[in-house]
């Protein structure tokens, strides 16, 4: 490692603190895109969807393509303290895409790139790292009748953003996360190199970047696997009063072979009350449908559970055939009879379902309010304990938004990627998607953030095997604990692809020149 870093260590003294204005002026002359130091642009780049942090960068860069991104990184390398953060659509929660007095790269500004390619009988879409998944969906379906296999629930996220984290939704039990459904990437590394990588070419970079939290490179293009898109979806919600029954049915469905299960499996927790945001009224799907609580057994507790499933079908399928298939798949499930809700809608409408909720949230002002969300992966072996300690106790009155919980299969994830997962074949996604009222009191936001910390502490105290998804920590000790025995691999990858720690400073994993300083000290001793 020392030998590899020698050229960088020797060159450290030649780098100087940057003069912000002159650097930006020089950089703009090199780029096909643009550089802005306007306070309106840097102010936007210093905020995100979470609304918990505000960190102003030196400049917002709008690159035309990968060449511009590489020039930005190389400019940062010439300074002693400048960093670079790639910003997608600004949906980070804890400032992960921010760069304190650094350069924020607006990936949405990149030139549009969309191409359908066929290789060895498989069809792929080549798309820009700054493309939104909702646009990928519309272009693939409308023009080619095709679609990616794995999604996120919310589609106004960039391709590069979700691939840098994982990308999870109700299809992941079958096809794996989005990072398991990409065949090739174009990446700008922390050394300013533009490299094509795949499982067979520059494979270490390929698997490093997937789920790598932006630490090893900026994804400027991705080749995403496609399949024929269905026309229609039957979307079904089933209510449970016991967590063990809910979890048993969900695990059974995700373990079944294709053809014997649904095409989508998710679940959520809701309060057994009339709260319009977190209660029983949030479950029915069709307009006019009513949640009749008289169907609930007298033993029902303060929280209930909803198993959410879906079946794909074609326009020319007989309704009776779809009905028969659905009844076959539902047979034997232990949901509360009389509390089943369903609706039929187009495939694009189903995948865009959160967009409608976004429009409502924007209209009532809560979309722009802080969102102290918490996302975890919890091992199957501990999910019942988590339910008792968190859902049934701490969060029995809800979180002001959805509380997702559903099982995933470890075998659908590639262990060569950088994602950290809990032990065991089955683990659960837990997503606490808090919404606050418009212009909330700071004390309220602080209370919710503190509650998130309490949940993490409950996991530690009760020895619950978990990993944060979309992680955010503030110390090396916490990051080491998060990655466990993968930490050394993570550090080695950093030395290979971003040895000066230029990239993604908002993750707070490595400080600028951290690796160089440590290796220099090792060399002296």
C-alpha positions as CSV (number, residue, x, y, z in Angstrom):
1,X,0.0,0.0,0.0
2,X,2.8,2.4,0.9
3,X,4.5,1.9,-2.4
4,X,1.2,2.5,-4.2
5,X,0.7,5.8,-2.4
6,X,4.3,7.1,-2.8
7,X,3.6,9.4,-5.7
8,X,0.7,11.0,-3.9
9,X,2.6,11.4,-0.6
10,X,5.6,13.0,-2.4
11,X,3.3,15.4,-4.2
12,X,1.5,16.6,-1.1
13,X,3.8,19.6,-0.5
14,X,3.2,20.9,-4.0
15,X,-0.5,21.4,-3.3
16,X,-1.7,24.6,-1.8
17,X,-4.9,25.8,-0.3
18,X,-7.2,26.9,-3.1
19,X,-8.2,30.5,-3.9
20,X,-12.0,29.9,-4.4
21,X,-12.8,32.6,-7.0
22,X,-9.7,32.0,-9.2
23,X,-10.2,28.2,-9.1
24,X,-13.8,28.5,-10.1
25,X,-12.9,30.9,-12.9
26,X,-10.2,28.6,-14.2
27,X,-12.4,25.5,-13.9
28,X,-15.2,27.2,-15.9
29,X,-12.9,27.8,-18.8
30,X,-12.1,24.1,-18.9
31,X,-15.7,22.8,-18.8
32,X,-18.4,22.4,-21.5
33,X,-20.9,22.9,-18.7
34,X,-20.8,25.7,-16.1
35,X,-19.7,26.7,-12.6
36,X,-21.8,28.9,-10.3
37,X,-20.9,30.6,-7.1
38,X,-24.2,32.4,-7.0
39,X,-25.7,32.2,-3.5
40,X,-29.0,30.9,-4.9
41,X,-27.2,27.9,-6.5
42,X,-24.8,27.2,-3.7
43,X,-27.7,27.6,-1.2
44,X,-29.7,24.9,-3.1
45,X,-26.7,22.6,-3.2
46,X,-26.3,23.1,0.6
47,X,-29.7,21.6,1.3
48,X,-31.3,18.2,0.9
49,X,-34.7,16.5,1.4
50,X,-33.8,15.6,5.0
51,X,-33.7,19.3,5.9
52,X,-31.6,18.5,8.9
53,X,-28.3,20.1,7.6
54,X,-27.3,23.1,5.6
55,X,-23.7,23.2,4.4
56,X,-22.7,25.7,1.7
57,X,-20.3,24.6,-1.0
58,X,-17.7,26.8,-2.7
59,X,-19.5,26.3,-6.0
60,X,-22.2,24.3,-7.9
61,X,-20.9,22.6,-11.0
62,X,-23.2,21.7,-13.9
63,X,-21.2,19.2,-16.0
64,X,-22.1,18.4,-19.6
65,X,-20.7,14.9,-19.3
66,X,-18.1,12.6,-17.8
67,X,-15.2,14.7,-19.1
68,X,-16.4,17.7,-17.1
69,X,-16.8,15.5,-14.0
70,X,-13.2,14.3,-14.4
71,X,-11.9,17.8,-14.8
72,X,-13.7,18.8,-11.6
73,X,-12.1,16.0,-9.6
74,X,-8.6,16.7,-11.1
75,X,-9.0,20.4,-10.1
76,X,-9.7,19.3,-6.5
77,X,-6.7,17.1,-6.5
78,X,-4.5,20.1,-7.2
79,X,-5.6,21.7,-3.9
80,X,-4.8,20.6,-0.4
81,X,-8.4,20.7,1.0
82,X,-11.0,20.8,-1.8
83,X,-13.6,18.0,-2.0
84,X,-16.2,16.9,-4.5
85,X,-19.7,15.7,-3.9
86,X,-22.1,14.3,-6.6
87,X,-25.6,15.6,-6.1
88,X,-28.5,13.7,-7.8
89,X,-32.0,15.0,-7.1
90,X,-31.2,16.2,-3.6
91,X,-33.0,13.4,-1.7
92,X,-30.3,12.6,0.8
93,X,-31.4,12.8,4.4
94,X,-28.3,13.6,6.4
95,X,-26.2,15.8,4.2
96,X,-24.5,12.9,2.4
97,X,-24.3,14.8,-0.9
98,X,-22.9,18.1,0.6
99,X,-19.4,19.4,0.5
100,X,-18.4,22.1,3.0
101,X,-16.7,24.8,0.9
102,X,-16.1,22.1,-1.8
103,X,-17.5,21.5,-5.2
104,X,-21.0,20.0,-5.6
105,X,-21.6,18.4,-9.0
106,X,-25.2,18.6,-10.2
107,X,-25.6,15.3,-12.0
108,X,-29.0,16.2,-13.3
109,X,-27.3,18.8,-15.6
110,X,-25.5,16.1,-17.5
111,X,-26.4,15.6,-21.2
112,X,-29.2,13.2,-21.8
113,X,-28.0,9.7,-22.7
114,X,-30.4,6.9,-23.5
115,X,-29.7,3.9,-25.7
116,X,-31.2,0.4,-25.9
117,X,-28.5,-2.3,-26.4
118,X,-28.8,-6.1,-26.8
119,X,-26.0,-8.4,-25.7
120,X,-26.1,-12.2,-25.7
121,X,-29.9,-12.3,-25.9
122,X,-30.4,-9.8,-23.1
123,X,-31.7,-6.2,-23.4
124,X,-30.3,-3.3,-21.5
125,X,-30.8,0.5,-21.3
126,X,-27.7,2.7,-21.2
127,X,-28.7,5.7,-19.2
128,X,-27.0,8.7,-17.7
129,X,-26.0,8.6,-14.0
130,X,-28.1,11.8,-13.6
131,X,-31.2,10.4,-15.2
132,X,-34.3,10.0,-13.0
133,X,-35.7,6.5,-12.7
134,X,-39.2,7.9,-13.5
135,X,-37.9,9.1,-16.9
136,X,-36.2,5.7,-17.5
137,X,-39.5,4.0,-16.8
138,X,-41.5,6.2,-19.2
139,X,-39.0,5.9,-22.0
140,X,-38.5,2.2,-21.7
141,X,-42.2,1.4,-21.5
142,X,-43.6,3.9,-24.0
143,X,-41.1,3.3,-26.7
144,X,-40.0,-0.3,-26.2
145,X,-42.5,-2.1,-24.0
146,X,-39.6,-2.9,-21.6
147,X,-38.7,-1.9,-18.0
148,X,-36.0,-2.4,-15.5
149,X,-36.6,-5.4,-13.2
150,X,-35.9,-3.8,-9.8
151,X,-37.1,-0.4,-8.5
152,X,-37.3,2.0,-5.6
153,X,-40.7,3.0,-4.2
154,X,-40.0,6.7,-5.1
155,X,-38.8,7.2,-8.7
156,X,-37.7,10.8,-8.7
157,X,-34.2,9.6,-7.7
158,X,-31.2,9.5,-10.0
159,X,-29.8,6.3,-11.4
160,X,-26.3,7.0,-10.0
161,X,-27.7,7.9,-6.6
162,X,-29.6,4.7,-6.0
163,X,-26.8,2.5,-7.4
164,X,-24.4,4.2,-4.9
165,X,-26.6,2.9,-2.1
166,X,-28.5,-0.2,-3.1
167,X,-32.0,0.5,-4.5
168,X,-34.7,-1.5,-2.8
169,X,-38.4,-2.0,-3.3
170,X,-41.0,-4.8,-3.5
171,X,-39.3,-6.6,-6.4
172,X,-36.0,-7.0,-4.7
173,X,-37.0,-10.3,-3.1
174,X,-37.0,-11.8,-6.6
175,X,-34.5,-9.9,-8.6
176,X,-32.3,-8.4,-5.9
177,X,-31.8,-4.6,-5.4
178,X,-31.0,-2.3,-8.3
179,X,-27.3,-2.9,-7.8
180,X,-27.8,-6.5,-8.7
181,X,-29.4,-5.5,-12.0
182,X,-26.7,-3.4,-13.6
183,X,-24.2,-4.9,-16.1
184,X,-21.8,-2.0,-16.7
185,X,-20.9,1.4,-15.4
186,X,-18.9,4.4,-16.5
187,X,-17.2,5.9,-13.5
188,X,-15.1,8.9,-12.7
189,X,-12.7,7.8,-9.9
190,X,-11.3,10.0,-7.1
191,X,-8.1,10.2,-9.3
192,X,-10.0,11.8,-12.1
193,X,-9.9,8.7,-14.4
194,X,-12.9,7.9,-16.6
195,X,-13.2,4.1,-16.6
196,X,-15.7,1.6,-18.0
197,X,-16.2,-1.3,-15.5
198,X,-18.3,-4.4,-15.2
199,X,-18.0,-7.9,-13.6
200,X,-15.3,-8.7,-16.2
201,X,-13.6,-5.4,-16.8
202,X,-12.2,-3.3,-13.9
203,X,-14.3,-5.5,-11.7
204,X,-12.9,-4.2,-8.4
205,X,-14.0,-0.7,-9.3
206,X,-17.4,-2.1,-10.4
207,X,-18.2,-3.8,-7.2
208,X,-16.7,-1.1,-5.1
209,X,-18.9,1.6,-6.6
210,X,-22.1,-0.4,-6.3
211,X,-23.4,0.4,-2.8
212,X,-20.2,2.3,-2.2
213,X,-21.8,5.5,-0.8
214,X,-20.0,7.6,-3.5
215,X,-16.6,6.9,-1.9
216,X,-14.9,5.3,-4.9
217,X,-16.2,7.1,-7.9
218,X,-19.0,9.1,-9.5
219,X,-21.4,7.1,-11.7
220,X,-21.8,8.9,-15.0
221,X,-23.5,6.1,-17.0
222,X,-25.1,2.8,-16.2
223,X,-26.2,-0.2,-18.2
224,X,-29.5,-1.5,-16.6
225,X,-31.0,-4.9,-17.3
226,X,-34.5,-4.8,-18.8
227,X,-37.4,-7.2,-19.2
228,X,-40.8,-7.1,-20.9
229,X,-43.1,-4.6,-19.1
230,X,-46.6,-5.8,-18.0
231,X,-49.6,-3.7,-18.9
232,X,-51.5,-3.9,-15.7
233,X,-51.1,-4.5,-11.9
234,X,-53.5,-5.8,-9.3
235,X,-52.4,-4.1,-6.1
236,X,-53.6,-5.8,-2.9
237,X,-53.4,-5.0,0.8
238,X,-54.0,-7.5,3.5
239,X,-54.4,-6.6,7.2
240,X,-52.9,-8.6,10.1
241,X,-53.3,-8.2,13.8
242,X,-50.3,-10.4,14.8
243,X,-46.7,-9.6,13.7
244,X,-45.6,-13.3,13.8
245,X,-48.4,-14.3,11.3
246,X,-47.6,-11.3,9.1
247,X,-43.9,-12.0,9.0
248,X,-44.5,-15.8,8.5
249,X,-46.7,-15.1,5.4
250,X,-44.3,-12.5,4.0
251,X,-41.3,-14.8,4.4
252,X,-43.2,-17.6,2.8
253,X,-44.1,-15.4,-0.2
254,X,-40.6,-14.2,-0.8
255,X,-39.2,-17.7,-0.6
256,X,-41.6,-19.2,-3.2
257,X,-40.3,-19.8,-6.7
258,X,-41.3,-17.4,-9.5
259,X,-44.8,-18.3,-10.7
260,X,-45.9,-19.4,-7.3
261,X,-45.7,-16.0,-5.7
262,X,-46.6,-12.4,-6.3
263,X,-44.5,-10.0,-8.4
264,X,-44.2,-7.5,-5.6
265,X,-44.1,-8.0,-1.8
266,X,-43.8,-5.2,0.7
267,X,-45.4,-4.5,4.1
268,X,-46.0,-1.7,6.6
269,X,-47.0,-1.1,10.2
270,X,-49.9,1.3,11.1
271,X,-51.6,2.5,14.2
272,X,-54.9,0.9,15.3
273,X,-56.7,4.2,15.5
274,X,-58.3,6.8,13.4
275,X,-55.3,9.1,12.8
276,X,-55.5,10.2,9.2
277,X,-51.7,10.1,8.8
278,X,-50.8,6.8,10.5
279,X,-54.0,5.0,11.3
280,X,-56.5,2.6,9.7
281,X,-57.7,5.0,7.1
282,X,-54.3,4.8,5.3
283,X,-54.8,1.2,4.3
284,X,-57.8,1.1,1.8
285,X,-56.8,1.5,-1.9
286,X,-59.9,2.1,-4.0
287,X,-61.8,5.4,-3.7
288,X,-64.7,4.9,-1.3
289,X,-63.3,1.8,0.3
290,X,-63.7,1.7,4.1
291,X,-61.7,0.0,6.8
292,X,-64.3,-1.8,8.9
293,X,-62.6,-2.3,12.3
294,X,-65.4,-4.6,13.4
295,X,-63.5,-7.4,11.5
296,X,-60.6,-7.0,13.9
297,X,-60.4,-9.6,16.7
298,X,-60.8,-8.2,20.3
299,X,-57.2,-9.2,21.0
300,X,-55.9,-6.7,18.4
301,X,-53.2,-4.4,19.9
302,X,-52.2,-0.8,19.4
303,X,-50.5,-1.5,16.1
304,X,-51.5,-3.5,13.0
305,X,-49.7,-4.8,10.0
306,X,-50.4,-4.7,6.3
307,X,-48.9,-7.1,3.7
308,X,-48.8,-5.3,0.4
309,X,-48.6,-7.5,-2.7
310,X,-49.2,-7.2,-6.5
311,X,-49.7,-9.3,-9.6
312,X,-48.7,-8.2,-13.1
313,X,-50.9,-9.1,-16.1
314,X,-51.5,-8.2,-19.7
315,X,-54.4,-6.3,-21.3
316,X,-55.5,-9.4,-23.1
317,X,-55.6,-11.6,-20.0
318,X,-59.1,-12.6,-18.9
319,X,-60.3,-11.0,-15.7
320,X,-61.4,-14.4,-14.5
321,X,-57.9,-15.8,-15.1
322,X,-56.4,-13.0,-13.0
323,X,-58.9,-13.6,-10.3
324,X,-58.1,-17.3,-10.2
325,X,-54.4,-16.6,-10.0
326,X,-54.8,-14.1,-7.2
327,X,-57.0,-16.4,-5.1
328,X,-54.5,-19.3,-5.6
329,X,-51.6,-17.1,-4.3
330,X,-53.7,-15.8,-1.4
331,X,-54.8,-19.2,-0.3
332,X,-53.5,-20.2,3.1
333,X,-52.4,-16.7,4.2
334,X,-53.5,-15.7,7.7
335,X,-54.7,-12.2,7.2
336,X,-57.9,-10.8,8.8
337,X,-60.8,-11.9,6.6
338,X,-62.9,-8.9,5.6
339,X,-59.8,-6.6,5.6
340,X,-58.5,-7.1,2.1
341,X,-58.3,-4.2,-0.2
342,X,-57.4,-4.1,-3.9
343,X,-57.3,-2.0,-7.0
344,X,-56.3,-2.5,-10.7
345,X,-54.1,0.1,-12.4
346,X,-51.6,0.4,-15.1
347,X,-48.0,-0.7,-14.5
348,X,-46.7,2.8,-14.9
349,X,-49.3,4.1,-12.5
350,X,-48.4,1.5,-9.9
351,X,-44.7,2.3,-10.1
352,X,-45.5,6.0,-9.9
353,X,-47.8,5.6,-6.9
354,X,-45.6,7.7,-4.6
355,X,-45.6,10.6,-7.1
356,X,-49.2,11.2,-6.2
357,X,-48.4,11.3,-2.6
358,X,-45.6,13.8,-3.4
359,X,-47.9,16.1,-5.2
360,X,-50.3,16.1,-2.2
361,X,-47.4,16.7,0.2
362,X,-46.2,19.6,-1.9
363,X,-49.6,21.1,-1.9
364,X,-50.0,21.0,1.8
365,X,-46.4,22.2,2.5
366,X,-45.0,19.1,4.2
367,X,-42.8,18.0,1.3
368,X,-40.3,20.9,2.0
369,X,-40.4,20.4,5.8
370,X,-37.6,18.3,7.5
371,X,-37.7,14.6,7.1
372,X,-35.8,12.8,9.9
373,X,-36.0,9.4,8.3
374,X,-34.4,6.2,9.5
375,X,-33.8,3.2,7.4
376,X,-32.4,-0.1,8.7
377,X,-31.8,-3.7,7.7
378,X,-32.8,-6.0,10.6
379,X,-32.0,-9.7,10.7
380,X,-34.9,-12.2,10.7
381,X,-33.6,-13.7,13.9
382,X,-34.2,-10.4,15.7
383,X,-37.2,-8.8,13.9
384,X,-39.7,-10.1,16.4
385,X,-37.7,-8.4,19.2
386,X,-37.5,-5.3,17.1
387,X,-41.3,-5.3,16.7
388,X,-41.9,-5.6,20.5
389,X,-39.3,-3.0,21.5
390,X,-39.9,-0.4,18.7
391,X,-43.2,-0.8,16.8
392,X,-45.4,-2.0,19.7
393,X,-43.8,0.3,22.3
394,X,-41.8,3.4,21.1
395,X,-43.7,3.9,17.8
396,X,-47.2,2.6,18.7
397,X,-48.7,6.0,17.8
398,X,-46.8,6.1,14.4
399,X,-44.2,8.5,13.0
400,X,-46.3,10.9,11.0
401,X,-45.6,8.9,7.8
402,X,-45.2,5.3,6.5
403,X,-43.4,2.6,8.6
404,X,-42.3,0.0,6.1
405,X,-41.2,-3.5,7.1
406,X,-40.8,-6.4,4.7
407,X,-38.3,-9.3,4.1
408,X,-35.5,-9.5,1.6
409,X,-33.2,-12.4,0.6
410,X,-29.5,-12.1,1.1
411,X,-28.8,-14.5,-1.8
412,X,-30.2,-11.9,-4.2
413,X,-27.4,-9.5,-3.2
414,X,-23.8,-9.8,-4.4
415,X,-21.4,-10.0,-1.6
416,X,-18.7,-8.3,-3.8
417,X,-20.5,-5.0,-3.6
418,X,-19.8,-2.5,-0.8
419,X,-23.2,-2.8,0.9
420,X,-23.2,-4.0,4.6
421,X,-25.9,-6.5,5.5
422,X,-27.0,-8.3,8.7
423,X,-26.4,-12.0,9.0
424,X,-28.7,-14.7,7.7
425,X,-30.5,-15.4,4.5
426,X,-33.6,-13.4,5.4
427,X,-33.5,-9.9,6.7
428,X,-36.0,-7.1,6.9
429,X,-36.0,-3.5,5.5
430,X,-37.4,-1.2,8.2
431,X,-38.1,2.3,6.9
432,X,-39.4,5.0,9.3
433,X,-40.5,7.7,6.9
434,X,-41.3,10.6,9.1
435,X,-43.0,13.7,7.9
436,X,-43.2,16.9,10.0
437,X,-45.7,19.8,9.6
438,X,-44.7,22.9,7.6
439,X,-42.3,25.1,9.5
440,X,-42.0,22.8,12.5
441,X,-40.5,23.9,15.8
442,X,-36.8,23.1,16.0
443,X,-37.5,21.2,19.3
444,X,-39.9,18.8,17.4
445,X,-37.3,18.0,14.8
446,X,-34.6,17.5,17.5
447,X,-37.0,15.2,19.3
448,X,-37.5,13.0,16.3
449,X,-33.8,12.8,15.5
450,X,-33.2,11.8,19.1
451,X,-35.9,9.2,18.8
452,X,-34.0,7.7,15.8
453,X,-30.9,7.6,18.0
454,X,-32.9,5.8,20.7
455,X,-34.0,3.2,18.2
456,X,-30.4,2.5,17.2
457,X,-29.5,2.3,20.9
458,X,-32.3,-0.1,21.5
459,X,-30.9,-2.3,18.8
460,X,-27.4,-2.2,20.4
461,X,-28.7,-2.8,24.0
462,X,-30.9,-5.7,22.9
463,X,-28.1,-7.2,20.7
464,X,-30.3,-6.9,17.6
465,X,-28.4,-7.7,14.4
466,X,-28.9,-4.7,12.2
467,X,-27.2,-2.4,9.7
468,X,-28.3,1.2,8.7
469,X,-29.4,1.4,5.1
470,X,-28.4,4.8,3.7
471,X,-26.1,5.0,6.7
472,X,-24.9,8.1,8.5
473,X,-22.3,8.0,11.2
474,X,-19.9,10.6,12.6
475,X,-16.9,8.6,13.8
476,X,-14.5,6.0,12.5
477,X,-15.5,3.8,15.4
478,X,-19.1,3.8,14.2
479,X,-18.2,3.2,10.6
480,X,-15.9,0.3,11.6
481,X,-18.8,-1.3,13.5
482,X,-21.1,-0.8,10.6
483,X,-18.9,-2.5,8.1
484,X,-17.5,-5.1,10.5
485,X,-15.1,-7.5,8.8
486,X,-15.7,-5.6,5.5
487,X,-14.0,-2.4,6.9
488,X,-10.5,-3.4,5.8
489,X,-11.8,-4.1,2.2
490,X,-13.6,-0.7,2.2
491,X,-10.4,1.1,3.2
492,X,-8.3,-0.7,0.6
493,X,-10.8,0.2,-2.1
494,X,-10.5,3.8,-1.0
495,X,-6.8,3.7,-1.4
496,X,-7.2,2.3,-4.9
497,X,-9.8,4.7,-6.3
498,X,-9.8,7.8,-4.1
499,X,-6.5,7.9,-2.2
500,X,-6.8,11.6,-1.4
501,X,-10.4,11.3,0.0
502,X,-11.7,13.8,-2.5
503,X,-15.1,12.2,-3.0
504,X,-18.4,12.3,-1.0
505,X,-17.2,14.2,2.1
506,X,-20.7,14.5,3.4
507,X,-20.7,10.8,4.3
508,X,-18.1,11.6,7.0
509,X,-16.2,8.4,6.5
510,X,-12.8,9.7,5.5
511,X,-11.4,13.2,6.0
512,X,-9.5,14.9,3.2
513,X,-6.0,13.3,2.9
514,X,-6.8,11.0,5.8
515,X,-5.4,7.9,4.1
516,X,-2.3,9.7,3.0
517,X,-1.6,11.1,6.5
518,X,-2.0,7.7,8.1
519,X,0.2,6.0,5.5
520,X,2.9,8.7,5.9
521,X,2.9,8.2,9.6
522,X,3.2,4.4,9.1
523,X,6.2,5.1,6.8
524,X,8.0,7.2,9.4
525,X,7.7,4.5,12.0
